[in-house]
Amino acid sequence: MSNEVAVIKTTEGDMVLEFWTDVAPKTVENFKTLARKGFYDGTAFHRVIKGFMIQGGDPLTKDPSKEHSWGTGDPGYKIKAEFNDRSHKRGVISMARSNHPDSAGSQFFICHGDPSFLDNQYTAFGKLIKGDDVLEKIGTTKTHPQDRPDKRMGVESIKIVPADSVK
């Protein structure tokens, strides 16, 4: 069990995630590295599907004029999938990817429903331990085509902090 957690500060409130280093060590390390570099700061949840998931982590979302290409950005590299037997349930964080299993980079999604049909096809690497109300706010926001939120669901920062510092 990791002694560090991620605090995702959004325009709707804070969410806290614990990591599953036992089943997805490289994915967790990648996420922490990007977060520590400030990679996610100023991004947004660009794809929201009520009862399914909220997706974020695309650096292109820092620029609202690039909305047409949101969902295509990455850190300039891809990481290898670490599929595991953890089920995709509400609050689970997992890596977003294209059709190729090893195509994830920085984009992630947090399950708003229980999409267990994703199990063993996407790398689940942690779960929400605080902020379900924030997940609910983002997950039920009004959207327009391509599942884009009408109002920006901003990610102000993602900080990696000691677990015992979060009450």
C-alpha positions as CSV (number, residue, x, y, z in Angstrom):
1,M,0.0,0.0,0.0
2,S,1.4,3.3,-1.0
3,N,1.9,6.0,1.7
4,E,1.3,8.7,-0.8
5,V,-2.0,10.0,-2.2
6,A,-3.0,12.3,-5.0
7,V,-5.0,15.4,-4.2
8,I,-6.9,16.6,-7.3
9,K,-7.9,20.2,-6.8
10,T,-10.8,21.0,-9.2
11,T,-13.0,24.0,-9.8
12,E,-15.8,21.8,-8.2
13,G,-13.8,20.8,-5.0
14,D,-11.1,18.4,-4.1
15,M,-10.8,14.6,-4.7
16,V,-8.2,12.4,-3.0
17,L,-7.0,9.1,-4.6
18,E,-5.1,6.3,-3.1
19,F,-2.8,4.3,-5.4
20,W,-2.6,0.6,-6.1
21,T,1.2,0.2,-6.5
22,D,0.9,-3.5,-6.0
23,V,-1.0,-4.1,-9.3
24,A,0.2,-1.1,-11.4
25,P,3.6,0.1,-10.1
26,K,4.8,1.7,-13.4
27,T,1.4,3.4,-14.1
28,V,1.4,4.9,-10.5
29,E,5.0,6.1,-10.9
30,N,4.2,7.7,-14.3
31,F,1.1,9.5,-12.8
32,K,3.1,10.7,-9.8
33,T,6.0,11.9,-12.0
34,L,3.6,13.9,-14.2
35,A,1.7,15.3,-11.2
36,R,5.0,16.4,-9.5
37,K,6.1,18.2,-12.7
38,G,2.8,20.2,-12.7
39,F,1.8,18.5,-16.0
40,Y,-1.8,18.3,-15.0
41,D,-2.1,21.8,-13.5
42,G,-4.5,23.9,-15.6
43,T,-6.0,21.0,-17.5
44,A,-9.7,20.0,-17.4
45,F,-12.0,17.0,-17.4
46,H,-12.8,17.2,-21.1
47,R,-15.1,14.1,-21.4
48,V,-17.9,13.5,-19.0
49,I,-20.4,10.6,-19.4
50,K,-22.9,10.4,-16.6
51,G,-23.0,7.0,-15.0
52,F,-19.8,6.0,-16.8
53,M,-16.8,8.2,-16.2
54,I,-15.0,11.6,-16.2
55,Q,-11.8,11.8,-18.2
56,G,-9.0,14.2,-17.8
57,G,-5.2,14.5,-18.1
58,D,-4.9,15.9,-21.6
59,P,-2.4,18.8,-21.8
60,L,-4.3,20.3,-24.8
61,T,-7.2,21.1,-22.5
62,K,-5.2,24.0,-21.0
63,D,-6.1,25.8,-24.2
64,P,-9.9,26.3,-24.7
65,S,-9.3,27.2,-28.4
66,K,-8.0,23.7,-29.0
67,E,-11.3,22.0,-27.9
68,H,-11.6,20.2,-31.3
69,S,-8.4,18.2,-30.5
70,W,-9.0,17.6,-26.8
71,G,-8.6,13.9,-26.0
72,T,-5.6,13.5,-28.3
73,G,-2.9,15.0,-26.1
74,D,-0.2,13.1,-24.2
75,P,3.1,13.7,-22.5
76,G,5.1,12.8,-25.7
77,Y,5.4,9.1,-24.8
78,K,3.3,6.0,-24.1
79,I,3.5,3.6,-21.3
80,K,3.0,-0.1,-21.2
81,A,-0.4,-1.4,-20.0
82,E,-0.5,-3.1,-16.6
83,F,-3.9,-4.8,-16.8
84,N,-4.9,-6.3,-13.5
85,D,-7.8,-7.9,-11.7
86,R,-9.1,-4.8,-9.9
87,S,-12.6,-4.1,-11.0
88,H,-13.7,-0.8,-12.5
89,K,-16.2,0.5,-10.0
90,R,-17.3,4.0,-9.0
91,G,-14.3,6.0,-7.8
92,V,-11.7,3.8,-9.5
93,I,-9.0,5.7,-11.5
94,S,-7.8,4.1,-14.7
95,M,-5.6,5.1,-17.7
96,A,-7.4,6.2,-20.8
97,R,-5.9,4.9,-24.1
98,S,-6.7,4.5,-27.8
99,N,-7.2,1.1,-29.4
100,H,-3.7,-0.1,-28.8
101,P,-3.3,-1.6,-25.3
102,D,0.1,0.2,-24.8
103,S,-1.1,3.7,-25.9
104,A,-1.8,5.4,-22.5
105,G,0.4,8.4,-21.6
106,S,-1.2,11.0,-19.3
107,Q,-4.9,10.7,-19.8
108,F,-6.9,9.1,-17.1
109,F,-10.5,8.6,-16.1
110,I,-12.4,8.2,-12.8
111,C,-15.4,5.9,-12.9
112,H,-18.7,7.6,-12.2
113,G,-20.6,4.3,-12.6
114,D,-19.5,0.7,-12.4
115,P,-18.1,0.0,-15.9
116,S,-16.8,-3.5,-15.1
117,F,-16.8,-4.3,-18.8
118,L,-13.5,-2.4,-18.9
119,D,-11.9,-4.8,-16.5
120,N,-8.6,-6.3,-17.8
121,Q,-8.6,-3.9,-20.8
122,Y,-7.6,-0.7,-19.0
123,T,-5.1,-0.2,-16.3
124,A,-6.9,0.5,-13.0
125,F,-4.3,2.1,-10.6
126,G,-6.2,3.5,-7.7
127,K,-9.4,4.7,-6.2
128,L,-11.1,7.7,-4.6
129,I,-10.9,7.8,-0.8
130,K,-12.4,11.3,-0.5
131,G,-14.5,13.7,-2.7
132,D,-17.3,11.4,-4.0
133,D,-19.5,14.6,-3.9
134,V,-17.0,16.3,-6.3
135,L,-17.1,13.2,-8.6
136,E,-20.9,13.4,-8.6
137,K,-20.8,17.2,-9.4
138,I,-18.5,16.7,-12.4
139,G,-20.1,13.4,-13.5
140,T,-23.6,15.0,-13.7
141,T,-22.7,18.3,-15.2
142,K,-24.5,19.3,-18.5
143,T,-22.6,18.4,-21.6
144,H,-22.7,19.1,-25.4
145,P,-21.6,16.8,-28.3
146,Q,-18.4,14.8,-27.8
147,D,-19.4,14.6,-24.1
148,R,-17.8,18.0,-23.4
149,P,-18.9,19.7,-20.3
150,D,-20.8,23.0,-20.9
151,K,-19.0,24.6,-18.0
152,R,-15.2,24.1,-17.7
153,M,-14.5,21.3,-15.2
154,G,-11.0,22.5,-14.4
155,V,-8.1,20.7,-12.7
156,E,-6.3,23.4,-10.9
157,S,-3.6,21.0,-9.6
158,I,-2.8,17.4,-8.8
159,K,-0.4,17.2,-5.8
160,I,1.2,14.0,-4.5
161,V,1.3,14.2,-0.7
162,P,1.9,11.9,2.3
163,A,-1.3,9.9,3.0
164,D,-1.3,11.0,6.7
165,S,-1.4,14.7,5.7
166,V,-4.9,14.3,4.3
167,K,-7.6,14.3,6.9
